[in-house]
Amino acid sequence: MNDKIVIITGANSGIGKAAALKFAAEGYRVIMACRNLKISTAVQKEIMEMTKNTNVDLMELDVSSFDSICTFSTAFKAKYPHLDILINNAAYLNHGEKEYKLSPEHIELSFATNTFGPFLLTRLLADHLEKSQDPRVLNACTTNIKNFFDPKRKIEFDNLRGELRETRPYSVYKMYGDSKMALLMLTFKQAEEFKSRGIKVNAIQINRVKLSKETIQKMHSIWRVFARLQNLTNPQPSGMANNYFHICTSDEYKNLTGQLINHKREIIEPSTAETGLAQLKNIFGNKTYPSYATNPQNVEQVWRLSTTLTENF
């Protein structure tokens, strides 16, 4: 498998680390694309020692920075002849954050990291993905998008640069959910755009996993209690990492593109009813996602904004 190359963003902790460990154990050449090299170097060494696979490369990448994405993509393409799998795993969700944070390009940090960064990275690496015999892209989505089963929920397109910071309080959870919904819509659109090039683009809906002590510590005191209680039953990140691996390597998903897949490896369908009992069934189930994601006007708005913001990179 040494000729099979996978890039995993945010591969130094959580599901990303578990995924890097899984792919390395299976003999893949793993590219850990990480922002914090100091932390990541120790993780890289740990993975190589555990798997006896020395083909684990660490490359610097800040997914919230368009310049960093361009630098990374150029360096990767100069070093490697092709790319088989791209897993856009890195995400920004800073529990307890109360202030608007902006990326180097002055974009709200959740959207820069969770939406526009993965969009640009995938676009820049598409030519190298096209050189693979079985190119696949997997975007990490979230159950947080279920909030869009509320018909009043909308993406705040008017506030993606923090334009309304003086009048609209910052909500890290709303921005996270909005940015992941936007990523899902881009998944559907990029799947269409890349279909003729043989590149499959799908998303996985991340279910609950055990949170690190560092993550829990950032939460408000009451939420820390709930998080610790949930951690008693939450599965380890390795379970979701196994899903990453299966979706990106198995023949079962070889021809699948433009789909959202749940933690049970089932294809999720857009909901057909979102009021009354149907709404509750959607929220507590794992079979449907909000129809907001397939609304052509919403998809086109996200796509147009993504292409406009990244057109000079």
Backbone as a ProteinNet text record, in pm:
[ID]
protein_1_A
[PRIMARY]
MNDKIVIITGANSGIGKAAALKFAAEGYRVIMACRNLKISTAVQKEIMEMTKNTNVDLMELDVSSFDSICTFSTAFKAKYPHLDILINNAAYLNHGEKEYKLSPEHIELSFATNTFGPFLLTRLLADHLEKSQDPRVLNACTTNIKNFFDPKRKIEFDNLRGELRETRPYSVYKMYGDSKMALLMLTFKQAEEFKSRGIKVNAIQINRVKLSKETIQKMHSIWRVFARLQNLTNPQPSGMANNYFHICTSDEYKNLTGQLINHKREIIEPSTAETGLAQLKNIFGNKTYPSYATNPQNVEQVWRLSTTLTENF
[TERTIARY]
81.9	0	85.6	217.1	303.6	281.7	220.4	192.8	57.9	-21	-148.9	-127.6	-170.4	-141.4	-271	-274	-390.5	-347.4	-419.1	-400.1	-513	-476.2	-575.4	-546.1	-638.6	-618.2	-657.2	-587.7	-615	-586.9	-473.3	-443.3	-365.1	-359.4	-279.7	-362.4	-494.4	-577.6	-712.7	-786.1	-922.9	-936.9	-1041.3	-1070.1	-960	-905.1	-798.4	-676.8	-637.1	-524.3	-556.8	-676.6	-718.7	-721	-762	-765.7	-625.2	-534.8	-396.1	-335.6	-367.1	-318.6	-374.6	-502.5	-567.3	-506.5	-494.8	-439.8	-293.5	-218.3	-77.5	-66.9	-153.3	-152.8	-187.1	-265.1	-303.6	-201.9	-93.2	15.2	9.3	-80.2	-89.6	22.7	55.2	144	56.7	77.6	-10.5	54.2	-19.2	25.1	-57.6	6.2	-60.2	-50.7	-163.2	-165.7	-214.4	-120.6	-152.2	-98.9	-166.9	-128.1	-16.8	-28.4	67.3	172	287.4	390	455	460.1	522.5	446.8	315.7	232.8	232.9	224.3	207.1	329.4	447.8	570.7	571	528.6	522.8	419.4	306.2	201.6	250.5	318.8	375.8	469.2	556.3	649.6	574.9	471.4	391.2	325.2	268.9	201.5	299.5	415.9	515.2	564.1	580.6	626.1	518.6	393.5	284.4	254.7	269.9	233	351.6	472.3	594.5	593.8	518	510.3	584.7	695.3	776.7	727.9	629.8	578	465.3	494.7	399.6	465.5	419.1	478.7	396.5	465.9	400.1	426.1	318.6	331.6	244.6	296.2	226.2	109.3	-6.7	-125.5	-220.3	-251.1	-355.6	-474.2	-578.2	-691	-770.6	-752.3	-825.6	-757.5	-635.9	-557.2	-544.2	-593	-583.5	-437.1	-355	-212.1	-146.4	-180.6	-124.8	-169.7	-294.6	-347.5	-272.7	-248	-174.6	-31.6	32.9	171	176.7	83.3	78.1	55	-41.7	-75.7	42	111.3	228.5	337.7	362.7	466.6	430.1	303.2	260.5	276.4	231.8	236.9	380	470.9	611.1	676.9	620.8	680.8	620.8	491.3	421.5	357.9	358.2	310.4	159.5	86.7	-58.6	-117.6	-250.5	-320.9	-441	-454.6	-564.8	-684.4	-656.4	-764.2	-736	-835.7	-828.5	-939.6	-902	-1001.2	-996	-1099.1	-1109.6	-1169.8	-1082.6	-1123.9	-1112.2	-1013.8	-987.7	-1110.3	-1136.9	-1252.5	-1224.4	-1296.5	-1286.9	-1416.9	-1406.3	-1517.7	-1455.6	-1439.5	-1372.5	-1476.8	-1504.8	-1605.1	-1574.7	-1677.3	-1660.2	-1622.4	-1589.2	-1552.7	-1672.7	-1651.9	-1761.1	-1737.8	-1621.3	-1587	-1568.3	-1598.8	-1575.5	-1425.3	-1383.2	-1244.2	-1239.7	-1142.1	-1132.3	-1005.1	-1012.1	-897.3	-804	-686.3	-596.5	-662.6	-761.5	-834.7	-958.2	-966.7	-1075.7	-1212.3	-1214.8	-1338.5	-1361.5	-1485.5	-1516.2	-1451.9	-1384.6	-1293.7	-1361.3	-1486.3	-1557.6	-1573.7	-1617.4	-1639.2	-1507.1	-1406.6	-1276.4	-1221.1	-1234.4	-1176.6	-1265.1	-1394.1	-1485.8	-1548.4	-1546.8	-1616.2	-1522.6	-1473.7	-1396.7	-1258.2	-1197.3	-1068.1	-1073.8	-1163.6	-1177.4	-1213.5	-1296.5	-1333.9	-1210.3	-1128.3	-1009.1	-907.3	-886.5	-788.7	-827.1	-953.4	-1000	-981.5	-1012.9	-998.5	-852.8	-762.8	-620.9	-556.9	-612.1	-554.8	-627.4	-727.9	-808.8	-726.4	-627.7	-548.3	-464	-418.8	-341.6	-434.1	-555.7	-654.3	-690.4	-698.6	-736.7	-635.6	-514	-409.9	-423.7	-509.2	-531.7	-629.6	-619.8	-713.7	-847.8	-849.9	-972.8	-972.7	-983	-974.1	-1100.5	-1082.1	-1197.8	-1170.2	-1273.3	-1268.6	-1377.4	-1342.8	-1441.4	-1439.4	-1554.1	-1567.9	-1635.8	-1579.9	-1636.1	-1749	-1870.8	-1988.3	-2026.1	-2145.1	-2181.8	-2332.9	-2373.4	-2515.9	-2573.3	-2486.2	-2529.9	-2616.4	-2602.1	-2682.7	-2830.7	-2863.9	-3004.9	-3081.1	-3009	-3075	-3148.8	-3110.3	-3176.4	-3310.2	-3349	-3486	-3583.2	-3529.1	-3607.4	-3620	-3740.8	-3757.8	-3706.1	-3685	-3635.7	-3483	-3417.2	-3270.9	-3218.2	-3129.5	-3067.4	-2917.9	-2840.9	-2699.7	-2690.4	-2607.6	-2594.1	-2494.4	-2535.7	-2447.4	-2406.7	-2486	-2456.3	-2355.5	-2306	-2221.3	-2096.6	-2054.1	-1941.6	-1805.6	-1805.4	-1682.7	-1697.9	-1799.6	-1824.1	-1875.7	-1945	-1994.3	-2090.5	-2163.5	-2266.6	-2225.9	-2096.6	-2048.2	-2096.6	-2129.2	-2173.5	-2319.4	-2396.6	-2539.9	-2586.4	-2504.6	-2544.1	-2444.3	-2485.8	-2395.3	-2337.6	-2213.8	-2147	-2189.5	-2221.5	-2253.9	-2164.1	-2069.7	-1975.8	-2048.2	-2155.6	-2227.7	-2310.6	-2368.3	-2443.6	-2349.6	-2238.1	-2141.8	-2086.8	-2065	-2015.5	-2118.5	-2244.3	-2349.8	-2372.4	-2370.2	-2389.1	-2276.3	-2153.7	-2038.2	-2035.1	-2080.8	-2085	-2199.6	-2309.9	-2417.7	-2367.2	-2293.5	-2237.5	-2141.1	-2061.9	-1969.4	-2045.6	-2157.1	-2237.4	-2288.6	-2335.2	-2384.7	-2272.7	-2154.1	-2039.1	-1999.5	-2021	-1994.9	-2079.7	-2208.2	-2299.2	-2258.5	-2222.8	-2188.9	-2055.5	-1954.1	-1824.5	-1833.3	-1920.1	-1939.7	-1985.9	-2075.5	-2122.6	-2010.2	-1935.8	-1829.6	-1717.7	-1686.4	-1572.2	-1610.3	-1737.5	-1783	-1718	-1705.2	-1646.3	-1496.8	-1435.7	-1292.5	-1269.2	-1377.2	-1364.7	-1342.7	-1352	-1327.8	-1459.6	-1464.1	-1584	-1573.5	-1679.4	-1681.2	-1803.2	-1779.4	-1887.5	-1861.9	-1962.2	-1949.2	-1994.3	-1937.6	-1978.3	-2030.1	-2141.1	-2200.5	-2141.6	-2060.1	-1991.7	-2091.2	-2099.7	-2183.4	-2099.8	-2155	-2081.5	-1961.6	-1849.3	-1731.1	-1677	-1589.2	-1530.7	-1451.6	-1473.5	-1403.7	-1280.7	-1178.9	-1057	-1080.2	-995.2	-1004.1	-985.9	-897.9	-871.6	-996.3	-1069.1	-1190.9	-1298.5	-1316.5	-1418.4	-1388.4	-1261.9	-1222.5	-1260.9	-1273.2	-1308.5	-1456.8	-1536.2	-1681.2	-1724.2	-1844.2	-1906.5	-1928.1	-1924.2	-1926.4	-2038.5	-2159.8	-2272.3	-2256.4	-2199.3	-2179.7	-2066.2	-1972.5	-1864.8	-1922.3	-2021.9	-2084.3	-2150.2	-2228.9	-2296.3	-2195.2	-2087.3	-1985.9	-1917.9	-1888.5	-1823.6	-1917.5	-2046.2	-2144.2	-2158.8	-2163.2	-2174.5	-2050.8	-1935.7	-1811.6	-1811.1	-1896.9	-1904	-1957	-2038.4	-2097.5	-2055.7	-1996	-1953.8	-1845.7	-1853.3	-1751.1	-1617.2	-1512.5	-1379.4	-1371.7	-1281.3	-1264.6	-1227	-1170.3	-1127.4	-1244.1	-1364	-1480.1	-1510.9	-1508.7	-1534.2	-1418.5	-1296.9	-1180.1	-1193.7	-1247.6	-1272.4	-1374.1	-1471.2	-1568.6	-1501.2	-1413.2	-1335	-1267.9	-1197.8	-1118.5	-1208.1	-1317.5	-1405.8	-1466.9	-1513.4	-1576.3	-1475.7	-1351.3	-1249	-1174	-1193.2	-1113.5	-1194.5	-1313.8	-1386.1	-1454.2	-1475.2	-1546.7	-1692.5	-1744.7	-1884.6	-1915.7	-1816.2	-1837.1	-1758.8	-1709.2	-1622	-1685.2	-1813.7	-1882.1	-1979	-1972	-2063.6	-2008.7	-2092.2	-2049.7	-2169.7	-2142.4	-2248	-2346	-2296.3	-2384.9	-2336.2	-2430.4	-2399.1	-2420	-2322.2	-2323	-2321.5	-2402.9	-2406.9	-2304.1	-2303.2	-2201.7	-2220.2	-2335.7	-2360	-2325.8	-2266	-2225.3	-2345	-2454.9	-2575.5	-2587.4	-2638.2	-2661.4	-2782.5	-2766.2	-2874.5	-2944.8	-3076.3	-3156.2	-3209.7	-3236.5	-3298.3	-3439.8	-3480.7	-3613.2	-3721.5	-3836.7	-3950	-4057.8	-4047	-4141	-4066.6	-4090.9	-4014	-4101.2	-4226.2	-4315.2	-4378.3	-4420.5	-4489.5	-4405.5	-4466.4	-4398	-4282.3	-4294.6	-4188.1	-4060.3	-4077.4	-3962.1	-3889.6	-3965.8	-3905.1	-3834.6	-3896.6	-3836.2	-3704.9	-3700.9	-3578.7	-3468	-3505	-3406	-3343.8	-3424.5	-3374.9	-3331.1	-3352.4	-3312.8	-3180.1	-3140.2	-3014.9	-3034.8	-3158.4	-3189.8	-3205	-3221.6	-3249.3	-3163.3	-3147	-3083.4	-3177	-3161.9	-3255.1	-3261.1	-3379.6	-3397.6	-3330.6	-3297	-3224.3	-3098.8	-3037.7	-2910.1	-2924.2	-3043.2	-3062.1	-3138.5	-3171.6	-3239.2	-3143.4	-3178.5	-3087.2	-3037.9	-3125	-3087.1	-2981.1	-2999.2	-2900.8	-2766.3	-2770.7	-2647.4	-2573.1	-2646.8	-2584.7	-2522.9	-2588.1	-2534.8	-2403.7	-2395.2	-2271.9	-2162.4	-2199.8	-2102.6	-2045.9	-2133	-2092.2	-2000.1	-2033.8	-1952.1	-1815.1	-1813	-1687.1	-1594.5	-1649	-1565.9	-1516.5	-1602.1	-1562.3	-1450.3	-1463.5	-1362.9	-1228.6	-1228.2	-1103.5	-1051.8	-1114.3	-1079.3	-937	-876.7	-741.1	-633.9	-674.1	-578.5	-564.2
-121.4	0	127	113.4	230.2	329.7	282.9	374.4	442.2	403.2	465.8	581	699.7	820	881.7	910.3	973.3	1097.7	1206.8	1328.9	1336	1358.6	1376.2	1508.9	1602.7	1730.4	1714.8	1787	1777.2	1638.2	1580.5	1440.7	1422.7	1526.1	1515.2	1489.3	1478.8	1453.8	1397.8	1343.1	1297.9	1198.1	1216.4	1124.3	1129.6	1248	1262	1178.5	1180.5	1098.4	950.2	912.9	773.1	726.5	815	780.8	765.4	854.5	843.9	712.1	674.1	547.3	429.2	435.3	327	311.2	419.9	412.7	367.8	417.1	376.8	228.2	179.6	37.6	-50.2	5.5	-69	-54.5	17.5	27.2	143.7	238.4	355.1	454.5	534	648.1	762.5	802.4	898.5	1036.2	1136.2	1274.9	1340.9	1369.9	1441.5	1591.5	1652.3	1795	1870	1932.4	1987.6	2129.1	2205.2	2343.7	2352.8	2277.8	2284.9	2174.4	2209	2108.4	2056.5	2138.1	2095.5	1977.4	1989.6	1881.2	1763.3	1794.7	1692	1603.4	1657.7	1578.6	1459.9	1482	1373.7	1268.8	1314.7	1222.7	1142.4	1208.6	1140.1	1026.9	1055.9	955.3	839.6	874	771.8	678.1	734.9	654.4	562.4	614.1	531.9	417.2	445.6	341.3	234.6	276.5	182.2	93.9	150.4	78	17.8	58.4	15	62.5	166	225.4	358.7	367.6	490.3	591.3	551.3	640.4	727.5	795.9	890.2	1027.5	1110.8	1242.3	1349.1	1448.1	1560	1686.8	1753	1876.5	1984.7	2104.8	2215	2263.6	2277.2	2328.5	2390.2	2516.3	2584.6	2597.8	2516	2510.8	2641	2726	2852.9	2959.8	2931.6	3030.3	2988.7	3071.3	3040.4	3035.6	3124.7	3123.7	2993.1	2947.3	2822.7	2704.7	2706.2	2599.1	2595.8	2710.8	2718.9	2668.3	2708.9	2665.2	2514.7	2462	2318.2	2242.5	2286.4	2217.4	2215.8	2327.8	2335.7	2240.6	2239.7	2152.2	2005.1	1972.4	1832.7	1785.6	1866.3	1825.8	1815.7	1892.2	1882.9	1756.9	1705.4	1592.2	1457.9	1456.9	1331.1	1332.6	1217.5	1211.7	1211.6	1173.4	1166.3	1169.4	1171.5	1165	1072.6	975.5	880.6	921.9	973.1	1003.5	1136.6	1221.3	1346.3	1343.9	1353.1	1356.5	1494.2	1573.9	1706.5	1690	1660.5	1628.4	1747.4	1833.1	1944.4	2034.9	2083.5	2170.8	2267.6	2377.3	2475.7	2475.8	2441	2449.6	2476.2	2603	2641.7	2663.7	2558.4	2565.8	2681.9	2757.8	2869.1	2999.9	2998.2	3121.4	3215	3342.8	3439.7	3557.1	3560.7	3672.4	3623.5	3710.4	3678.9	3669	3561.3	3543.3	3535.1	3603	3605.7	3537.8	3481.9	3416.8	3523.4	3482.6	3580.5	3656.4	3593.2	3659.7	3731.8	3749.6	3823.5	3758.3	3627.3	3550	3489.9	3485	3425.4	3287.5	3259.3	3145.4	3010	2996.6	2870.3	2842.1	2943	2925.6	2912.1	2984.8	2974.5	2833.2	2774.6	2643	2529.2	2540.6	2428.2	2425.5	2538.7	2546.5	2584.5	2707.4	2758.5	2695.3	2661.8	2594.8	2460.3	2369.9	2241	2256.1	2354.3	2379.1	2411.3	2503.8	2544.6	2431.3	2362.3	2252.6	2144.6	2108.1	2006	2052.9	2177.6	2230.7	2229.7	2270.6	2279	2141.5	2040.9	1906.5	1818	1873.4	1793.5	1732.1	1805.8	1750.4	1632	1633.3	1520.1	1403.9	1434.3	1329.7	1259.4	1335.7	1282	1178.6	1184.5	1090.2	954.4	946.7	821.1	733.6	603.1	511.2	509.6	554.6	552.9	669.6	792.6	910.3	935.7	958.2	982.8	1099.1	1178.2	1289	1265.4	1281.8	1267	1390.9	1454.3	1572.7	1535.5	1582.1	1553.5	1650.7	1598.2	1678.4	1650.5	1687.6	1677	1663.5	1602.3	1593.6	1731.6	1829.1	1965.6	2023.5	1970.4	2023.4	1992.5	1904.5	1874.6	1996.8	2098.4	2222	2286.6	2249	2305.7	2238.9	2142.1	2092.4	2198	2297.9	2414.1	2505.5	2529.9	2610.7	2753.8	2798.9	2935.1	2942.7	2828.9	2828.3	2860.5	2957.8	2999.1	3021.6	3004.4	3041.9	3193.7	3249.6	3394.7	3445.6	3448.1	3492.4	3638.8	3715.1	3857.7	3884.4	3778.7	3800.7	3712.8	3670.2	3576.1	3643.1	3774.4	3847.4	3920.8	3881.2	3947	4087.2	4112.4	4247.1	4297.6	4203	4243.4	4211.9	4214	4177.3	4271.9	4393.6	4491.5	4471.1	4408.8	4394.4	4249.3	4154.7	4014.1	3934.2	3885.6	3811.1	3689.3	3658.9	3545.2	3414.3	3315	3181.4	3081.8	3025.1	2931.5	2809.2	2767.1	2648.2	2673.9	2795.5	2827.2	2840.4	2907.8	2922.5	2787	2699.7	2566.3	2490.2	2492	2422.5	2480.6	2614	2680	2644.7	2646.6	2620.1	2474.9	2383.9	2242.9	2215.7	2287.4	2277.2	2326.5	2435.4	2488.6	2387.6	2320.2	2218.3	2102.9	2064.5	1957.5	1996.8	2119.7	2165.5	2170.6	2209.1	2209.3	2067.6	1973	1832.6	1788	1820.7	1783.6	1850	1978	2053.6	2008.2	1987.4	1943.4	1802.6	1719.4	1585	1594.6	1688.7	1709.5	1762.4	1860	1924.2	1826.8	1734	1644.5	1507.9	1486.2	1353.4	1311.8	1404.3	1372.8	1341.4	1379.2	1354.2	1229	1161.4	1035.9	1052.5	1175.6	1202.8	1193.1	1103.5	1088.8	1176.8	1250.9	1341.6	1310.1	1268.8	1236.8	1303.4	1298	1352.4	1247	1252.6	1163.1	1246.3	1203.8	1273.8	1217.9	1299.3	1255.4	1246.4	1130.8	1112.9	1142.2	1125.9	1154.1	1060.5	1118.9	1040.4	1096.2	1022	1068.2	1196.5	1293.9	1421.3	1418.4	1491.8	1498.6	1585.5	1569.5	1651.3	1799.1	1826.9	1965.4	2029.9	1954.3	2006.3	2032.2	1938.5	1952.1	2071.2	2095.2	2203.5	2340.4	2352.5	2479.8	2512.6	2412.6	2431.5	2505.7	2562.8	2622.8	2513	2550.4	2452.8	2350.2	2394.9	2302.3	2204	2252.5	2164.3	2065.8	2103.3	2009.6	1886.3	1907.2	1795	1700.9	1759.5	1677.8	1604.5	1673.8	1614	1495.5	1510.1	1400	1280.4	1307.9	1199.7	1128.7	1208	1148.5	1067.2	1111.2	1039.8	897.6	873	738.3	637.8	686.6	596.5	628	744.6	780.6	685.7	645.3	556.5	627.7	550.3	605.1	658.6	755.5	808.1	701.1	590.6	485.4	427.2	426	375.3	458.8	591.1	679.7	674.7	656.8	643.7	521	414	293.8	321.8	408	447.9	528.4	620.6	695.8	597.8	500.9	406.6	326.6	274.9	190.6	269	389	470.4	508.2	528.8	576.5	465.3	340.1	232.9	113.5	91.5	-31.5	-22.2	-138	-144.4	-103.6	-116.9	-81.5	62.4	152.5	294.4	341.8	248.9	281.1	377.6	361.9	445	544.8	559.8	649.9	792.1	888.6	1027.8	1117.1	1231.3	1327.1	1280.4	1205.5	1151.4	1186.5	1187.3	1199.8	1063.2	1017	883.7	896.3	817.2	827.5	736	735.8	660.8	509.6	468.2	326.2	287.3	381.6	362.9	349.3	413.3	414.1	547.9	545.1	668.9	739.9	867.7	947.9	1020.7	1024.2	1087.8	1222.4	1315.2	1441.9	1417.3	1490.2	1470.9	1519	1457.4	1496	1569.4	1564.2	1635.3	1680.6	1804.7	1860.7	1935.5	1890.4	1951.8	1843.6	1883	1790.8	1670.7	1553.1	1430	1397.3	1435.7	1410.5	1484.6	1604.6	1682.9	1613.4	1563.1	1491.6	1364.4	1294.4	1173	1204.4	1314.6	1357	1388.7	1463.1	1509.6	1393.9	1298.1	1188.1	1065.8	1072.2	960.2	984.8	889.6	898.9	869.3	883.8	844.9	962.7	1083.7	1199	1319.2	1408.6	1537.8	1648.1	1771.3	1879.2	1908.3	1933.3	1965.7	2098.1	2177.3	2303.6	2277.6	2160.4	2128.6	2104.7	2073.8	2044.7	2155	2260.4	2373.3	2437.9	2439	2490.8	2632	2715.6	2854	2860.2	2778.4	2775.2	2722.5	2614.8	2554.3	2653	2719.7	2814.4	2931.9	2975.6	3087.5	3050.4	2929.7	2882.3	2864.1	2807.3	2781.6	2912.7	3006.6	3135.4	3209	3206.5	3272.8	3204.8	3072.9	2997.9	3026.4	3027.4	3052.3	3197	3289.7	3430	3455.4	3398.8	3422.6	3359.8	3251.9	3178.6	3195.9	3279.7	3288.5	3336.6	3405.7	3458	3367.4	3247.8	3155.6	3027.7
0	0	0	-5.4	4	-109.2	-220.3	-330.1	-315.2	-212.4	-184.2	-86.5	-125.9	-47.4	4	133.7	194.6	270.6	253.1	332.3	433.6	559.8	665.7	734.4	725.8	794.5	941.3	1028.4	1171.4	1224.7	1183	1215.9	1345	1428.1	1550.5	1676.2	1662.3	1780.6	1737.5	1834.3	1810.9	1697.9	1618.4	1508.1	1403.2	1380	1280.7	1315.4	1440.7	1485.9	1473	1515.8	1506.9	1361.7	1271.1	1129.1	1073.4	1112.5	1067.3	1114	1236.7	1292.6	1213.4	1178.9	1104.1	965.1	892.4	757.2	759.3	856.4	867.5	898.5	986.8	1022.9	903.2	809.8	689.8	577.4	604.3	507.2	411.8	435.2	348.2	377.9	278.6	300.2	349.7	472.3	538.5	544.9	501.1	512.5	622.1	734.2	843.1	814.1	779	748.3	871.9	942.9	1075.3	1091.9	1174.1	1199.8	1303.9	1413.2	1523.3	1508.1	1452.5	1426.1	1553.8	1657	1782	1841.8	1850.5	1902	1804.6	1676.5	1574.5	1556.5	1580.7	1565.3	1659.9	1781.7	1880.1	1838.8	1783.6	1738.2	1618.2	1526.6	1410.4	1454.6	1547.8	1598.4	1664	1741.8	1809.2	1707.8	1601.9	1500.7	1428.7	1395.5	1326.9	1415.1	1543.1	1635.3	1655.4	1664.5	1689.2	1568.5	1448.5	1327.3	1253.5	1292.2	1221.7	1076.4	1049.9	916.8	920.4	848.6	848.5	745.3	664	559.8	613.7	723.1	782.7	779.2	690.9	668.1	740	792.9	859.9	780.9	738.5	662.7	726.2	728.7	794.5	710.5	776.1	709.9	811	790.1	865.5	771.1	791	698	697.1	797.6	800.4	715.3	668.4	594	447.8	357.6	215	170.2	222.6	187	231.1	351.6	402.1	316.6	273.5	187.8	54.9	-3.1	-130	-113.7	-4.6	21.7	40.5	117.8	141.4	10.7	-67.8	-191.8	-288.5	-299.3	-387.1	-340.3	-209.1	-152.9	-170	-148.2	-161.9	-305.9	-401.1	-541.8	-594	-533.1	-572.2	-516	-407.2	-335.7	-375.1	-409.8	-436.4	-575.2	-643.8	-783	-799	-695.4	-704.4	-563.6	-556.6	-428.2	-445.3	-356	-364.5	-279.1	-158.9	-64.9	5.1	10.3	87.1	190.5	317.7	424.9	491.3	466.6	527.7	667.5	762.3	898.8	993.9	973.2	1065.8	1076.5	1197.5	1218.3	1332.2	1330.6	1438.4	1517.7	1644.4	1739.8	1876.4	1907.1	2030.5	2140.7	2214.8	2321.7	2416.2	2446.5	2540.7	2474.7	2345	2275.6	2267.4	2300.1	2301.6	2207.8	2144.8	2057.2	1913.5	1818.5	1678.3	1652.3	1589.5	1549.5	1397.3	1337.5	1192.4	1144.6	1025.1	962.8	904.8	854.3	790.2	674.9	610	501.6	552.7	684.7	749.6	727.7	739.3	733.2	871.1	915.2	1045.4	1052.2	1164.1	1172	1151.8	1197	1175.8	1027.4	953.6	809.8	734.2	776	710.1	722.1	841.6	869.4	821.9	844.4	822	683.1	614.2	484.7	370.4	373.8	260.4	249.3	363.1	361	290.6	334.1	264.6	116.9	85.1	-54.4	-138.2	-89.3	-163.4	-170.9	-60.2	-58.2	-158.9	-161.1	-255.9	-399.7	-424.3	-560.1	-605.8	-516.9	-553.6	-571.6	-505.5	-514.2	-615.3	-682.3	-774.9	-886.4	-939.5	-1049	-1004.1	-878.1	-825.4	-789.3	-743.6	-718.6	-849	-955.8	-1086.1	-1137.7	-1086.1	-1128.5	-1059.8	-959	-888.2	-966.1	-949.1	-1012.6	-940.1	-816	-737	-638.6	-689	-601.8	-521.7	-392	-305.6	-210.2	-186.5	-90.9	12.1	139.2	246.5	334.7	349	433.5	564.7	674.9	806.8	837.1	844.3	877.4	1023.6	1066.2	1207.3	1224.5	1334.6	1366.1	1400.7	1422.3	1452.9	1340.9	1219.2	1108.5	1127.2	1221.8	1247.8	1296.8	1343.8	1384.4	1267.7	1145.3	1027.6	998.3	1080	1071.6	1123.7	1193.7	1234.5	1112.6	1062.7	940.6	954.5	1077.4	1099	1090.5	1092.2	1091.7	952.4	945.5	819.9	842.1	738.3	744.9	742	829.4	838.6	733.7	609.4	502.1	516.3	588.5	604.3	714.7	779.3	897.4	895.5	777.2	769.5	785.6	792.5	825.6	959.2	1032.9	1161.1	1144.3	1031.7	1003.9	1110.4	1171.9	1268.9	1411.9	1436.9	1570.5	1679.8	1642.6	1742.7	1782.2	1695.7	1722.3	1732.3	1687	1688.5	1772.4	1888.8	1976.6	1905.2	1937.9	1875.6	1941.3	1859.3	1908.5	1836.7	1908.5	1847.7	1793.1	1860.6	1817.4	1691.8	1681.1	1560	1440.7	1460.2	1351.1	1308.4	1405.5	1374.3	1290.1	1334.6	1261.7	1123.5	1114.6	984.8	888.5	938.4	852.4	805.7	889.7	850.3	752.7	767.7	669.4	533.4	534.5	409.9	347.4	431.1	380.5	316.1	375.9	318.8	180.4	167.5	37.9	-65.3	-23.2	-113.7	-153.2	-62.2	-93.2	-211.7	-206.7	-314.2	-446.4	-437.2	-558.4	-617	-532.2	-583.7	-641.6	-584.4	-639.5	-784.6	-812.5	-949.4	-1038.1	-986.2	-1064.1	-1099.7	-1007.9	-1027.9	-1084.4	-1108.8	-1152.6	-1283.4	-1375.3	-1505.5	-1495.1	-1382	-1361.4	-1276.9	-1241.6	-1166.8	-1018	-966.9	-824.7	-748.3	-649.6	-566.5	-443	-413.6	-298.9	-212.7	-89	3.6	138.5	224.1	359.7	460.4	578.2	686.1	802.2	858.9	972.4	1101.3	1167.4	1288.4	1403.1	1463.6	1580.7	1705.7	1821.6	1944.6	1961.3	2003.4	2039.3	2170.9	2233.7	2360.1	2336.9	2424	2416.3	2505.2	2464.1	2544.6	2667.6	2768.4	2889.2	2856.2	2758.1	2719.4	2659.3	2577.2	2515.3	2620.2	2709.7	2814.2	2904.6	2931.3	3020.7	2964.5	2832.6	2769.7	2784	2818.8	2823.8	2949.8	2942	3059.4	3163.5	3290.6	3399.5	3389.7	3355.7	3348.2	3233.4	3121.3	3006.1	3029.8	3115.8	3150.4	3217.6	3303.9	3374.2	3274.4	3180.7	3080	2992	2955.9	2868	2935.5	3064.5	3137.8	3150.4	3170.6	3178.9	3044.4	2936.4	2803.8	2768.1	2817.5	2787.2	2843.1	2940.6	2999.1	2897.2	2803.8	2704.5	2560.6	2538.8	2403.5	2353	2225.8	2171	2150.3	2138.8	2112.9	1970.4	1945.4	1808.5	1706.9	1752.9	1660.2	1581.1	1640	1568	1445.4	1462	1348.8	1249.8	1300.3	1212.2	1123.2	1177.9	1097.8	987.8	1018.1	916.3	805.3	844.1	745.6	649.3	708.5	628.8	535.4	587.4	506.9	390.4	417.9	313.8	205.3	244.4	150.5	78.5	119.2	59.1	7.9	60.3	26.9	-109.5	-170.7	-297.7	-281.6	-159.5	-132.9	-171.1	-152.5	-180.5	-302	-380.6	-493.3	-592.7	-616.7	-716.1	-653.8	-523	-453	-451.6	-483	-475.9	-448.1	-384.2	-354.1	-249.4	-149.2	-46.7	93.7	188.1	330.6	393.3	470	528.4	680.2	749.3	895	961.7	1095.6	1169.9	1158.1	1103.6	1079.7	936	864.4	724.8	631.1	669.3	587.6	515.6	393.5	319.7	378.3	407.4	463.1	350	354.7	250.6	299.3	207.2	248.1	299.3	399.9	458.3	362.3	372.2	287.7	367	501.9	589.3	713.6	755.6	867.2	966.2	981.8	1080	1166.4	1285.8	1375.3	1414	1411.8	1450.7	1356.7	1230.7	1133.7	1172.9	1226.5	1268.9	1384	1480.8	1593.5	1546.7	1453.6	1400.4	1329.5	1258	1189.7	1288.7	1392.8	1490.3	1566.4	1606.9	1689.2	1607.1	1477.2	1392	1322.2	1240.9	1166.3	1018	969.7	833.2	737.4	793.4	708.4	747.1	651.2	679.5	629.6	680	646	496	445.7	303.8	268.2	368.7	348	264.6	284.2	218.8	69.6	23.9	-117.8	-190.8	-119	-181.8	-282.8	-412.7	-516	-489.7	-436.8	-409.2	-299.3	-194.2	-85.4	-134.7	-211.5	-264.1	-352.8	-441	-533	-458.3	-350	-272.5	-206.2	-148.8	-86.8	-191.5	-306.3	-412.2	-468.5	-494.2	-549.7	-452.2	-324.9	-224.3	-211.9	-215.7	-204	-320.6	-440.4	-558.6	-561.4	-518.3	-516.8	-415.9	-296.6	-191.9	-226.4	-302.6	-328.6	-471.1	-550.1	-693	-718.6	-624	-644.3	-584.3	-544.7	-480.8	-563
[MASK]
+++++++++++++++++++++++++++++++++++++++++++++++++++++++++++++++++++++++++++++++++++++++++++++++++++++++++++++++++++++++++++++++++++++++++++++++++++++++++++++++++++++++++++++++++++++++++++++++++++++++++++++++++++++++++++++++++++++++++++++++++++++++++++++++++++++++++++++++++++++++++++++++++++++++++++++++++++++++++

